[in-house]
Amino acid sequence: MNTSDFYYNLPQELIAQTPLKDRQKSRMMILNKMTGEILDSNFKAILNYINSGDTIVLNDTKVLPARIFGFREGKQESIELLLLKQIEKDIWCVLVKPGKKAKIGTKIFFQDDILKCEVIDILEDGERIVKFEYNGIFNEILDKIGSMPLPPYITEKLDDKDRYQTVYSKNLGSAAAPTAGLHFTNEIIDKLKKKNVNVVYVTLHVGIGTFRPVKVDKIEEHKMHSEYFVITEEACNIINETKKRGNKVFAVGTTSCRVLESSTNNDGIICPMANETDIFIYPGYNFKMVDGLLTNFHLPESTLIMLVSALAGRENILFAYNHAVEQKYRFFSFGDCMLII
């Protein structure tokens, strides 16, 4: 298939720049993956589509305030680091801007020298490996000096860091938020539980690769980025029992979907594991576990729109997206959502 098969025209003004004050007041489009039928609704209506005995799977990763600004040793111009992945205790893979200023051996100092690092390697794609030095607790230092790594299409300043975290975020390690989960409130989660819906958590640390464009013409030639995930035995038991009863499993976001599909064997049994996944889901993929998906509206020609097209059909997705443009839905990370049933 061609990357251009997943293009749609999106007016710039429909890209949401700020989150809604009330998380649960987003609009939600319901898309029937079998018929292509769509219905315009709101997020609170999710309670009407997930039934007693079903399981909903949420990604409880927490976003690092991973964007930090410092200065090269002896220089005045600012240099920006974006933390991507922890390699070892104080060794990280990072993006540096401007990259040409970060040669091997370059030392960078941050805010009154409470944190410093040295570039120890340069990878083929331009990412740097750095080693940090500091006194105290690294995550507390990041909280003090770091800012949220918002996607490049968001240009407005985020006043409240917590609005780029889900209300159930727990395990620190993501370079981006699992944005489908941003719509949930504790109230909605409680109502799901009272309805006898199983609420299960997995962890996938979202990498910056989620924003990288597909640069090949044939999607089969695209190399997917790798991300670390964990799914527990308890979570697997609940999910397997759900399927055994004939109930449905709903993934919240493409990250939860990738965890579920990566840890389910060919017999349809999900198994506990902690591993890296580079699974690339596009049309033609046969889903082993996921029945339904709550997801935001994704960038044209991205791996994410390819994933939702695999579940609901490319024609259905493009029709729904064009409808969303006509109805002026809010797009991307801080935007509205779609429930595929």
C-alpha positions in Angstrom: 0.0 0.0 0.0 1.1 3.6 -0.6 1.6 6.1 2.2 -0.4 8.6 0.1 -3.4 6.2 0.5 -3.8 7.6 4.0 -3.8 11.3 3.2 -6.7 13.6 4.0 -6.9 17.4 3.9 -6.9 19.0 7.4 -7.4 22.8 7.8 -4.8 24.1 10.2 -7.4 25.8 12.4 -8.8 22.4 13.4 -5.6 21.3 15.2 -6.4 21.7 18.9 -3.8 23.9 20.6 -5.0 23.8 24.2 -7.0 21.1 26.2 -10.6 21.7 27.2 -11.0 22.8 30.9 -13.2 19.7 31.5 -11.6 16.6 30.2 -14.8 14.6 29.7 -16.5 17.3 27.6 -14.8 16.3 24.4 -16.9 15.4 21.4 -16.8 11.7 20.4 -17.6 10.1 17.0 -18.8 6.5 17.1 -17.7 4.5 14.1 -19.1 1.0 13.4 -16.2 -0.9 11.9 -18.5 -3.4 10.2 -21.0 -1.1 8.5 -19.0 2.2 8.4 -22.0 4.0 10.1 -21.0 7.0 12.1 -22.7 8.9 14.9 -21.7 12.3 16.4 -21.8 12.2 20.2 -19.8 13.2 23.3 -17.2 11.4 25.4 -19.6 10.7 28.3 -21.6 8.4 26.0 -18.8 5.9 26.2 -20.7 4.5 29.1 -23.4 3.4 26.7 -21.1 1.4 24.4 -19.0 -0.6 26.9 -21.1 -3.3 28.6 -21.0 -5.2 31.8 -18.4 -7.9 31.6 -16.4 -6.1 28.9 -12.8 -5.0 29.7 -11.3 -1.6 29.0 -7.5 -1.3 28.8 -5.7 1.9 29.8 -2.0 2.8 29.4 -0.8 4.2 32.8 2.5 5.6 31.6 3.5 9.0 32.9 5.1 11.7 30.8 8.5 13.0 31.8 9.0 16.8 31.7 11.6 15.8 29.2 12.4 19.1 27.4 15.3 20.8 29.1 17.4 23.9 28.1 21.0 24.5 28.9 24.3 25.9 27.6 27.4 24.3 26.2 30.5 24.7 28.3 31.9 28.2 27.8 29.1 29.3 25.3 26.2 31.6 25.7 23.7 30.3 23.1 20.9 28.0 24.4 20.9 24.3 23.6 17.8 22.1 23.9 17.6 18.4 24.9 14.6 16.1 24.6 15.0 13.0 26.6 13.8 10.0 24.6 14.8 6.8 26.4 16.8 5.8 29.5 19.6 3.3 28.5 21.1 2.8 31.9 20.8 4.7 35.2 22.2 8.1 34.1 22.7 7.4 30.4 19.9 8.5 28.1 19.1 8.7 24.4 18.2 12.3 23.5 17.4 14.6 20.7 19.6 17.8 20.7 18.8 21.1 19.0 20.9 22.3 17.3 22.5 18.9 16.8 25.6 20.2 15.1 26.6 21.9 18.4 26.6 18.5 20.2 29.7 16.6 19.2 31.1 13.7 21.2 32.7 15.1 24.3 30.5 18.2 24.4 29.5 19.2 28.0 26.1 20.8 28.6 25.1 22.6 31.8 21.5 23.2 33.1 20.1 25.9 35.4 22.8 26.9 37.9 24.7 23.6 37.2 22.2 21.5 39.2 22.4 19.1 36.2 25.0 18.6 33.5 25.7 16.0 30.9 28.3 14.9 28.3 27.7 13.6 24.8 29.2 10.2 24.7 27.9 8.9 21.3 26.1 9.9 18.2 23.6 7.4 16.6 23.0 7.0 12.8 19.7 8.9 12.9 21.3 11.9 14.7 20.1 11.1 18.2 22.7 11.5 21.0 23.7 9.3 23.9 24.5 11.5 26.9 25.6 10.8 30.5 24.1 13.0 33.2 25.7 14.1 36.5 23.8 15.7 39.3 23.3 15.8 43.1 19.9 14.7 44.4 17.1 12.8 42.7 17.0 13.0 38.9 13.2 13.0 38.5 12.9 15.8 41.1 15.5 17.9 39.1 13.5 17.2 35.9 10.3 18.4 37.6 12.1 21.6 38.5 13.7 22.5 35.3 11.9 20.5 32.6 8.8 21.3 30.5 6.4 18.9 28.8 7.5 17.6 25.4 4.4 18.7 23.5 4.1 17.6 19.9 5.5 20.0 17.2 2.0 20.9 15.9 1.1 22.4 19.3 2.5 26.0 19.5 0.6 27.3 22.5 2.1 27.2 25.9 0.7 24.7 28.3 -0.2 26.4 31.6 -0.8 23.2 33.6 1.6 20.3 33.2 -1.0 17.9 34.5 -3.2 18.4 31.5 -0.7 16.5 29.4 -1.0 13.6 31.8 -3.9 11.1 32.2 -5.6 11.1 35.6 -4.3 7.5 36.1 -0.7 8.2 35.0 1.6 6.3 37.3 4.8 4.9 35.7 7.2 7.6 34.7 9.0 7.1 31.3 7.1 8.5 28.3 8.3 11.2 25.9 4.7 11.8 24.9 1.2 11.3 26.4 -1.1 8.4 25.5 -3.6 11.1 24.4 -6.8 9.0 24.0 -6.6 8.6 27.8 -6.7 12.4 28.4 -10.5 12.4 28.1 -11.0 10.2 31.2 -11.9 11.5 34.6 -12.0 9.5 37.8 -15.8 10.0 37.7 -16.0 8.2 34.3 -13.7 5.4 35.5 -15.8 4.9 38.6 -19.0 4.7 36.6 -17.5 2.1 34.3 -16.5 0.0 37.4 -20.0 0.4 38.8 -21.4 -1.0 35.5 -19.2 -4.1 36.1 -16.7 -3.1 33.4 -13.2 -4.4 34.1 -10.7 -1.6 34.1 -7.2 -2.9 33.4 -3.9 -1.1 33.2 -0.8 -1.8 31.0 2.3 0.4 30.6 3.9 1.4 27.3 6.4 4.3 27.4 5.6 6.4 24.3 8.6 7.3 22.3 9.1 10.4 20.1 8.9 8.1 17.1 5.1 8.3 17.4 5.5 11.8 15.7 7.9 10.8 13.0 6.5 10.9 9.5 6.5 7.9 7.2 9.2 8.8 4.7 8.8 5.8 2.3 6.3 5.5 -0.5 5.4 1.9 0.3 4.2 1.5 3.9 5.6 -2.1 4.0 9.1 -0.6 3.8 8.6 1.6 6.9 10.7 0.7 9.9 8.7 1.1 13.1 10.2 2.6 16.3 10.5 0.4 19.3 8.9 1.1 22.7 9.1 -0.6 26.1 5.9 -2.1 27.6 4.7 -4.2 30.5 1.6 -6.3 31.0 1.1 -8.1 34.3 -0.2 -11.6 34.9 -3.2 -10.2 36.7 -4.1 -8.0 33.7 -3.8 -11.0 31.4 -6.0 -13.2 33.5 -8.8 -10.6 33.4 -8.5 -10.1 29.7 -8.4 -13.8 28.9 -11.5 -14.4 31.1 -13.2 -11.6 29.2 -12.7 -13.3 25.9 -13.6 -16.7 27.2 -17.0 -15.3 28.3 -17.6 -13.8 24.9 -17.3 -10.2 26.1 -15.3 -7.5 24.3 -11.9 -6.0 25.0 -11.6 -2.2 24.3 -8.2 -0.6 24.0 -7.8 3.1 25.0 -5.4 4.5 22.5 -3.1 3.0 19.9 -0.4 2.4 22.6 -2.7 0.1 24.6 -3.7 -1.6 21.3 0.0 -2.2 20.5 0.6 -3.8 23.9 -2.4 -6.1 23.6 -1.6 -7.2 20.1 2.2 -7.6 20.9 1.5 -9.9 23.9 -1.3 -12.1 22.4 -0.2 -15.4 20.9 -1.7 -17.0 17.7 -4.2 -18.9 19.8 -5.7 -15.6 21.1 -4.3 -16.0 24.6 -2.6 -12.9 26.1 0.6 -13.5 28.2 2.4 -11.4 30.8 5.6 -9.9 29.6 8.0 -6.9 29.8 9.5 -6.3 26.4 10.1 -4.0 23.6 7.6 -3.8 20.7 8.1 -2.5 17.2 4.8 -3.9 16.0 3.5 -2.1 12.9 -0.2 -2.5 12.4 -1.7 -1.5 9.0 -4.5 -2.8 6.7 -4.2 -6.5 6.2 -3.3 -7.1 9.9 -5.6 -9.6 11.7 -6.3 -8.5 15.2 -5.8 -11.2 17.8 -7.3 -9.4 20.9 -8.7 -5.9 20.3 -12.4 -5.7 19.6 -12.9 -1.9 20.0 -10.7 1.2 20.3 -11.0 4.7 21.7 -8.6 6.9 19.9 -8.0 10.6 18.9 -7.9 11.8 15.4 -4.4 11.3 13.9 -2.1 13.0 11.4 -2.5 12.3 7.7 -0.1 9.5 6.4 1.0 8.6 10.0 1.4 5.1 11.3 -1.4 5.8 13.7 -4.0 6.4 11.0 -2.8 3.2 9.4 -3.4 1.3 12.6 -7.0 2.6 13.0 -7.5 1.8 9.3 -6.5 -1.8 9.9 -9.2 -2.1 12.5 -12.0 -0.2 10.9 -11.1 -0.2 7.2 -9.3 2.5 5.2 -12.4 3.7 3.4 -14.4 3.9 6.6 -11.7 5.8 8.4 -11.2 8.4 5.6 -14.9 8.9 5.3 -15.1 9.4 9.0 -12.2 11.8 9.0 -13.7 13.9 6.2 -16.9 14.0 8.2 -14.9 15.2 11.2 -13.4 18.0 9.2 -16.8 19.1 7.9 -18.2 19.0 11.5 -15.2 20.9 12.8 -14.0 18.3 15.3 -10.8 19.2 17.2 -7.8 17.1 16.0 -4.7 15.5 17.4 -3.4 15.4 21.0 -5.7 17.9 22.7 -8.6 17.2 20.3 -11.8 15.1 20.3 -12.0 11.3 20.0 -13.4 8.4 18.1 -14.8 5.2 19.5 -14.5 2.3 17.0 -17.0 -0.4 17.9 
